[in-house]
């Protein structure tokens, strides 16, 4: 039984909304395109996280650098709820169109400026500080964008088609990500004359600079928009709220609905979205060692195949309701997340899956001397205990391992397929001897690439060529990268398609549901804040939290416990408390 009961009047009447004209559909299309450009800007960073880490966070160790890069990415998500409060307030007081123009301008300028930033090597710590500031401006803008776009489109939609019409707004996030992927793929491809190496050095700036063109086009479209008819109505009647934030969150009658929307729909939707699209891409590159261009191509293929299902599930929700579709997507995600990503490993890197099954890695160490392998300030070199030395080497190589507790005082060791390698004991050695011992241990474990000979230059002596050293992990079959010829691309795309299909189920109908839950005079504020807390914090922090969980535990699948638990909790909460809304009138 739902806590929020539909009244007989709610269920008996369909919205008394005018049928959208051809011109209004064009206005809705223009609104959606502007939102696509904002999502393009926002997700560029997510696609280039590894490169951003190399350019702006070179002062940290490899594992921490990647996680910190994810946290810089998450900085834009963290401030999204504050953007929702600021722009939601403006949107409920002054109108949806006015807010549209401000958010697009802030987003477009911030993204363009990222492409102009100096790197860590050029200006030191000032580089990541400037990057974080620009990411926060992006987050503020996006926090004000979504609620306005969803509200604007829903308030133009004809009766019985709000799910279908607002699903176009839901497509914009995936469309923006797909557009970013396509441009990144095009720029980093050798066909363009840039290529992978140049892309890592300077070519990554091009997609950011291109956003300047999208800013101009987006503003041109936004300036053509007219105000929402529902907002015009409440303004002409003088029924608008004079204190939207107080009315939305300071009164229990509305705050109760906000909390139910968050726990019964938004939380699960957020983790399913970010796992199915962004975390899946990071998992392919970081854990399964698929090269960036191939991973981007596989993801974009799945996105293009699955995108029409946003419209399908949006339209279906107009017929059977929003709640059953959203909760089914959450339940499927919770039940299938682990087997799906195990299957992804077998399809994308079969050699890695075979090595994990036939030569499992175990770390034997006293738990009390093992740290989490995550150091946000870069002060820990992970060389003060034998356990940290072992885990740091394995984390850098993205190797899946199991922890086995050893007695206090014992020296940590790693077992690979039955062979044991004992780590150096920092208590017994120090200085250069410790550095040498750690280097030798790491080489024995993961190997060492060959080096080319270099002729003498000025004061620098000549450097002899050195052959590659094969580590124990390589000997038992652990690949240093995925073999492109062994990737089962159709199967990988099918798995990614399934993950994005879950995204379309939870995301396609949710904008319509959120619009229908709240009265028009405080709708922008009421739906924006819970949406951006869910998607900005629960969703946006998911990649960083997931990889931090993996670094601490050693199991490359351990990070999936986060989305599984949240999606399952949303299913059960929503089942009992979330109301159905698809027959509600939204004009009041």
C-alpha positions in Angstrom: 0.0 0.0 0.0 1.4 3.4 -1.0 1.8 6.1 1.7 0.7 8.6 -0.9 -2.8 7.5 -2.0 -4.2 8.6 -5.3 -7.6 10.2 -4.9 -10.6 9.0 -6.9 -10.6 12.4 -8.7 -6.9 11.9 -9.7 -7.6 8.5 -11.2 -10.8 9.5 -12.9 -9.5 12.4 -14.9 -6.8 12.7 -17.5 -4.8 16.0 -17.6 -6.8 18.8 -19.2 -3.9 19.7 -21.3 -3.9 21.1 -24.8 -2.6 18.9 -27.6 0.8 20.0 -28.7 1.0 21.7 -32.0 3.7 21.2 -34.6 5.4 24.4 -33.5 5.4 23.3 -29.9 7.1 20.0 -30.8 9.8 22.0 -32.5 10.2 24.1 -29.4 10.5 20.9 -27.3 13.1 19.6 -29.8 15.1 22.8 -29.5 15.0 22.5 -25.7 16.3 18.9 -25.9 19.2 19.8 -28.2 20.4 22.4 -25.8 20.4 19.8 -23.0 22.3 17.4 -25.2 25.0 20.0 -25.5 25.2 20.4 -21.7 25.5 16.7 -21.2 28.2 16.5 -23.9 30.2 19.2 -22.0 29.7 17.5 -18.6 30.7 13.9 -19.7 33.8 14.8 -21.7 35.8 14.7 -18.5 34.4 11.2 -17.7 35.6 9.9 -21.0 39.1 11.3 -20.6 39.7 10.6 -16.9 42.9 8.6 -17.4 44.3 11.3 -19.6 43.3 14.0 -17.3 45.0 12.1 -14.4 48.2 12.1 -16.4 48.0 15.8 -17.3 46.8 17.3 -14.1 47.6 14.9 -11.3 51.2 13.7 -12.0 52.4 14.3 -8.5 50.5 11.3 -7.1 51.1 7.5 -7.4 49.3 5.7 -10.2 46.4 4.2 -8.3 45.7 7.3 -6.2 46.0 9.5 -9.3 43.2 7.6 -11.1 40.9 7.7 -8.1 41.6 11.4 -7.5 40.9 12.0 -11.2 37.5 10.3 -10.6 37.0 12.5 -7.5 37.7 15.6 -9.6 35.1 14.3 -12.0 32.8 13.8 -9.1 33.3 17.4 -7.9 31.0 18.4 -10.7 28.4 16.0 -9.3 28.8 17.0 -5.7 27.8 20.6 -6.4 24.8 19.6 -8.6 22.3 19.8 -5.7 23.4 23.3 -4.9 22.8 24.2 -8.5 19.4 22.6 -8.2 18.6 24.9 -5.2 19.8 28.1 -6.8 18.4 27.6 -10.3 15.3 25.7 -9.1 14.5 28.8 -7.0 15.1 31.1 -10.0 13.0 28.8 -12.3 10.0 28.8 -10.0 10.2 32.5 -9.4 11.1 33.9 -12.9 10.5 31.1 -15.4 12.0 28.1 -17.1 13.3 29.8 -20.2 15.3 32.4 -18.4 17.0 29.8 -16.3 17.8 27.7 -19.4 19.9 30.5 -20.9 21.9 31.0 -17.8 22.7 27.3 -17.2 23.8 26.7 -20.8 26.1 29.8 -20.8 27.8 28.8 -17.5 28.3 25.2 -18.7 29.5 26.1 -22.2 32.1 28.6 -21.0 33.4 26.3 -18.2 33.9 23.4 -20.7 35.6 25.6 -23.3 38.0 26.9 -20.6 39.0 23.4 -19.5 40.5 23.0 -23.0 42.6 26.0 -22.4 44.0 25.1 -19.0 47.8 24.6 -18.4 48.9 21.2 -17.1 50.6 20.2 -13.9 54.0 20.2 -15.6 53.4 23.8 -16.6 52.0 25.4 -13.5 52.1 22.7 -10.8 49.3 22.4 -8.2 47.5 25.4 -9.7 46.4 23.2 -12.6 44.2 20.7 -10.7 42.8 23.6 -8.6 41.6 25.4 -11.7 40.3 22.2 -13.1 38.2 21.5 -9.9 36.8 25.1 -10.0 35.7 24.7 -13.6 34.2 21.3 -12.8 32.2 22.9 -10.0 30.8 25.5 -12.3 29.8 22.8 -14.7 28.0 20.9 -11.8 26.2 24.1 -10.7 24.9 24.6 -14.3 23.8 21.0 -14.8 22.1 21.1 -11.4 19.8 23.9 -12.8 19.4 22.4 -16.2 17.7 19.0 -15.8 14.7 20.0 -13.6 14.0 22.9 -15.9 14.2 20.9 -19.1 12.0 18.1 -17.7 9.5 20.5 -16.3 9.4 22.6 -19.5 8.9 19.6 -21.8 6.2 18.0 -19.5 4.3 21.3 -19.3 4.1 21.4 -23.1 3.2 17.7 -23.5 -0.3 16.7 -24.7 -2.5 14.5 -22.4 -1.5 10.9 -22.1 2.0 11.5 -23.7 4.1 13.0 -20.9 6.2 9.8 -20.6 7.0 9.8 -24.3 7.7 13.5 -24.5 9.9 13.7 -21.4 11.8 10.6 -22.5 13.3 12.8 -25.2 14.9 14.7 -22.3 16.0 11.4 -20.8 17.7 10.6 -24.1 19.8 13.8 -23.9 22.1 12.4 -21.2 22.9 9.3 -23.2 22.9 11.3 -26.5 25.4 13.8 -25.0 27.6 11.0 -23.8 27.4 9.3 -27.3 28.2 12.6 -29.0 31.2 13.1 -26.7 32.3 9.5 -27.4 32.0 10.0 -31.2 34.1 13.2 -31.2 36.7 11.7 -28.9 36.9 8.6 -31.1 37.2 10.7 -34.2 39.9 12.9 -32.8 42.0 10.1 -31.3 41.8 8.0 -34.5 44.9 7.9 -36.8 42.6 8.8 -39.7 42.3 12.4 -38.4 46.1 12.8 -38.3 46.1 13.1 -34.5 46.4 9.5 -33.3 46.6 8.0 -29.8 49.9 9.4 -28.6 49.3 12.9 -29.7 45.8 12.7 -28.3 47.2 12.0 -24.9 49.6 14.9 -25.1 47.5 17.7 -26.6 44.7 16.3 -28.7 42.4 15.8 -25.7 41.9 19.6 -25.7 40.1 19.5 -29.1 36.8 18.1 -27.9 36.7 20.7 -25.1 37.4 23.5 -27.6 34.7 22.2 -29.9 32.2 22.9 -27.1 32.5 26.6 -27.9 30.6 25.9 -31.2 27.9 24.0 -29.3 27.5 26.9 -26.9 26.8 29.3 -29.7 24.3 26.9 -31.3 22.7 26.1 -28.0 22.2 29.7 -27.1 20.7 30.4 -30.5 18.2 27.6 -29.9 17.4 28.6 -26.4 16.7 32.3 -27.3 14.0 31.0 -29.7 12.1 29.3 -26.9 8.9 30.7 -25.3 7.9 30.3 -21.7 6.0 27.2 -20.5 2.2 27.7 -20.8 1.8 26.2 -17.3 4.2 28.8 -15.8 2.5 31.6 -17.7 -0.8 30.5 -16.3 0.3 30.5 -12.7 2.0 33.8 -13.2 -1.2 35.4 -14.7 -3.3 34.0 -11.9 -0.9 35.1 -9.2 -0.8 31.6 -7.8 3.0 31.1 -7.9 5.1 30.5 -4.8 6.9 33.5 -3.3 9.2 31.2 -1.4 9.7 28.1 -3.5 12.5 26.5 -1.3 10.5 27.0 1.9 7.3 25.6 0.3 9.2 22.7 -1.3 11.3 21.5 1.6 10.1 23.4 4.7 6.6 21.8 4.7 6.2 18.1 5.6 3.4 17.6 3.1 5.8 18.2 0.2 9.0 17.1 1.9 7.4 13.7 2.5 6.9 13.3 -1.3 10.5 14.5 -1.9 11.9 11.7 0.4 9.7 9.0 -1.2 10.8 10.1 -4.7 14.4 9.9 -3.6 14.4 6.6 -1.8 11.7 4.9 -3.9 13.0 5.8 -7.4 15.9 8.2 -7.8 18.5 6.4 -5.8 18.2 3.2 -7.7 17.9 5.0 -11.0 21.1 6.9 -10.3 23.3 3.9 -9.6 21.9 1.8 -12.5 22.6 4.7 -14.9 26.2 5.3 -13.8 27.1 1.7 -13.6 25.6 0.8 -16.9 27.3 3.5 -18.8 30.3 5.2 -17.1 31.5 2.5 -14.7 31.2 -0.1 -17.4 33.5 2.0 -19.6 36.0 2.5 -16.8 35.8 -1.3 -16.0 36.7 -2.1 -19.6 39.7 0.2 -19.7 41.1 0.0 -16.2 40.3 -3.6 -15.1 40.0 -5.5 -18.3 42.8 -3.6 -20.0 40.9 -2.9 -23.2 42.5 0.0 -25.1 40.7 3.3 -24.9 39.6 3.6 -28.6 38.2 0.0 -28.6 36.4 0.5 -25.3 34.9 3.8 -26.6 33.8 2.2 -29.8 32.1 -0.8 -28.1 30.3 1.6 -25.7 29.1 3.9 -28.4 27.7 0.9 -30.4 25.7 -0.3 -27.4 24.5 3.2 -26.7 23.2 3.7 -30.2 21.4 0.4 -30.3 19.8 0.9 -26.9 18.9 4.6 -27.1 15.4 4.1 -28.8 14.3 2.2 -25.7 14.2 5.4 -23.8 11.3 6.4 -26.0 9.8 2.9 -25.8 9.8 2.7 -22.0 8.7 6.4 -21.8 5.7 5.6 -24.1 5.0 2.3 -22.3 4.8 4.2 -19.0 2.0 6.3 -20.4 0.0 3.1 -20.8 0.9 0.9 -17.8 2.4 3.4 -15.4 5.9 4.7 -14.4 6.4 2.7 -11.2 6.4 -0.9 -12.6 9.0 -0.1 -15.2 11.4 1.8 -12.9 11.2 -0.8 -10.2 11.7 -3.7 -12.6 14.8 -2.1 -13.9 16.2 -1.7 -10.4 15.3 -5.4 -9.5 17.0 -6.7 -12.7 20.1 -4.6 -12.0 20.4 -5.9 -8.4 20.0 -9.5 -9.5 22.2 -9.6 -12.5 25.0 -7.1 -12.0 27.6 -9.5 -10.8 27.1 -12.3 -13.4 26.9 -9.7 -16.1 30.3 -8.2 -15.3 31.9 -11.6 -14.9 30.6 -12.4 -18.4 32.0 -9.1 -19.7 35.4 -10.1 -18.4 35.3 -13.4 -20.3 34.1 -11.7 -23.5 36.5 -8.7 -23.4 39.6 -10.3 -22.1 39.3 -14.1 -22.1 43.0 -14.5 -21.2 42.5 -12.6 -18.0 39.3 -14.6 -17.2 41.3 -17.8 -17.7 44.2 -16.7 -15.6 41.9 -15.6 -12.7 40.2 -19.1 -12.8 43.3 -21.2 -13.2 46.0 -19.2 -11.4 44.2 -17.2 -8.6 46.3 -14.6 -6.8 46.3 -14.6 -3.0 47.8 -12.0 -0.7 48.9 -13.5 2.7 49.4 -10.6 5.2 48.6 -9.4 8.7 45.5 -7.2 8.2 46.6 -4.7 10.7 49.5 -3.6 8.5 47.5 -3.2 5.3 46.2 0.2 4.2 43.5 1.0 1.7 45.8 1.8 -1.2 44.1 5.2 -1.5 45.9 8.4 -0.4 44.2 11.6 -1.6 47.1 13.9 -0.6 49.8 11.7 -2.2 51.9 11.4 1.0 51.8 7.6 1.3 54.2 5.8 -1.0 52.9 2.4 0.3 56.4 1.2 1.1 56.4 1.2 4.9 54.9 -2.4 5.3 55.3 -5.6 3.4 51.5 -5.8 2.8 51.4 -2.3 1.2 54.3 -3.2 -1.1 52.4 -6.3 -2.3 49.1 -4.6 -2.7 50.5 -1.5 -4.3 52.2 -3.6 -7.0 49.0 -5.5 -7.7 46.8 -2.4 -7.7 48.9 -0.7 -10.3 48.6 -3.8 -12.5 44.8 -4.0 -11.8 45.1 -7.6 -10.7 42.3 -9.4 -8.9 43.4 -11.0 -5.7 42.0 -12.7 -2.5 43.1 -11.6 1.0 44.3 -14.3 3.4 44.9 -13.3 7.0 48.4 -14.1 8.3 49.7 -13.9 11.9 50.9 -10.6 13.4 54.6 -10.0 12.7 54.7 -12.1 9.5 56.1 -10.8 6.3 53.5 -10.5 3.5 53.7 -12.7 0.5 51.7 -13.3 -2.7 50.7 -16.7 -4.1 50.2 -17.0 -7.8 48.9 -20.3 -9.0 50.6 -22.1 -6.2 54.0 -20.2 -6.4 54.8 -17.9 -3.5 56.8 -14.7 -3.7 57.8 -13.1 -0.4 57.7 -9.3 -0.2 60.6 -7.2 1.1 60.4 -6.4 4.8 60.8 -2.6 5.3 61.6 -3.3 9.0 64.9 -4.9 7.9 66.0 -2.6 5.2 65.9 1.2 4.4 67.1 3.8 2.0 68.4 2.7 -1.4 68.4 -0.9 -0.3 64.7 -0.7 0.3 64.0 0.9 -3.1 66.1 -1.7 -4.9 64.4 -4.6 -3.1 60.9 -3.2 -3.9 61.9 -2.7 -7.6 63.2 -6.3 -7.7 60.0 -7.7 -6.1 57.8 -5.7 -8.4 59.8 -6.9 -11.5 59.6 -10.5 -10.3 55.8 -10.1 -9.8 54.6 -8.1 -12.8 57.7 -7.9 -15.1 59.4 -5.0 -16.8 59.1 -3.7 -20.3 62.0 -3.6 -22.7 63.9 -0.3 -23.0 65.5 1.1 -26.1 69.1 2.2 -26.4 69.7 6.0 -26.2 72.8 7.7 -27.5 74.8 10.1 -25.2 73.5 13.6 -25.1 75.6 16.4 -23.5 76.2 15.5 -19.9 73.9 12.4 -20.1 75.7 9.1 -20.7 74.5 6.6 -23.3 71.8 4.1 -22.1 72.0 0.5 -23.2 69.0 -1.3 -24.5 67.5 -3.8 -22.0 65.3 -6.7 -22.9 61.9 -7.2 -21.3 61.7 -9.2 -18.0 58.7 -11.6 -17.8 57.1 -11.4 -14.4 55.4 -14.3 -12.6 51.9 -13.0 -13.4 52.7 -13.0 -17.1 54.2 -16.5 -16.9 50.9 -17.9 -15.6 48.8 -16.1 -18.2 47.9 -12.7 -16.8 47.9 -10.3 -19.9 49.3 -6.8 -19.7 46.5 -5.7 -22.0 43.5 -7.2 -23.8 44.4 -8.9 -27.1 42.2 -7.1 -29.7 41.9 -10.3 -31.8 40.6 -12.2 -28.8 37.8 -9.7 -27.8 34.4 -11.2 -28.6 33.0 -7.9 -29.8 29.5 -9.0 -30.6 29.2 -10.5 -27.1 30.7 -7.4 -25.4 28.3 -5.2 -27.3 25.4 -7.5 -26.3 26.4 -7.3 -22.6 26.8 -3.5 -22.8 23.4 -3.3 -24.6 21.8 -5.1 -21.7 23.3 -2.7 -19.2 22.1 0.3 -21.2 18.7 -1.3 -21.6 18.4 -1.3 -17.8 19.3 2.3 -17.9 16.5 3.1 -20.3 14.0 1.3 -18.0 14.9 3.2 -14.9 15.6 6.5 -16.6 13.1 6.7 -19.5 9.9 7.2 -17.3 11.4 9.0 -14.3 11.2 12.6 -15.5 7.5 12.3 -16.1 7.0 10.7 -12.7 8.9 13.5 -10.9 7.0 16.2 -12.7 3.7 14.5 -11.8 4.6 14.2 -8.1 4.8 17.9 -7.4 2.6 21.0 -7.9 3.5 23.4 -10.7 4.3 26.4 -8.4 7.2 24.6 -6.7 7.8 21.8 -9.3 11.2 23.0 -10.5 12.7 23.1 -7.0 10.9 20.1 -5.6 12.1 17.7 -8.3 15.6 19.1 -9.0 17.1 18.8 -5.5 16.3 15.0 -4.9 17.2 14.2 -8.5 20.6 15.9 -8.3 21.4 14.5 -4.8 20.7 11.0 -6.2 22.4 11.4 -9.5 25.1 13.9 -8.3 26.1 12.1 -5.1 25.0 8.5 -5.3 25.6 8.2 -9.0 28.4 10.7 -9.7 30.5 9.4 -6.8 29.9 5.8 -7.9 33.1 5.4 -10.1 35.4 6.8 -7.4 33.7 4.9 -4.6 33.7 1.7 -6.7 37.4 1.8 -7.6 38.4 2.8 -4.0 36.5 -0.3 -2.8 38.4 -2.4 -5.3 41.7 -0.8 -4.3 41.0 -1.6 -0.6 39.7 -5.1 -1.1 41.6 -6.4 -4.2 38.5 -8.0 -5.8 37.9 -6.2 -9.1 34.2 -7.0 -8.8 33.9 -5.7 -5.2 32.8 -2.2 -6.3 29.5 -3.6 -7.7 28.2 -4.2 -4.2 27.5 -0.5 -4.0 25.0 -0.3 -6.9 23.5 -3.7 -6.2 22.7 -2.7 -2.6 21.3 0.7 -3.5 19.2 -0.7 -6.4 17.8 -3.5 -4.2 16.9 -1.0 -1.5 15.1 1.2 -3.9 13.1 -1.7 -5.3 11.8 -2.7 -1.9 11.2 0.9 -0.7 9.5 1.9 -3.9 7.3 -1.2 -4.0 5.6 -0.2 -0.7 5.8 3.6 -0.7 6.1 5.0 -4.2 2.8 6.2 -5.7 1.7 5.8 -9.3 1.4 9.1 -11.1 0.8 8.6 -14.8 -2.9 9.7 -14.7 -2.3 12.9 -12.7 -3.2 16.4 -13.8 0.0 18.6 -13.7 -1.7 22.0 -14.5 -2.4 22.7 -10.8 
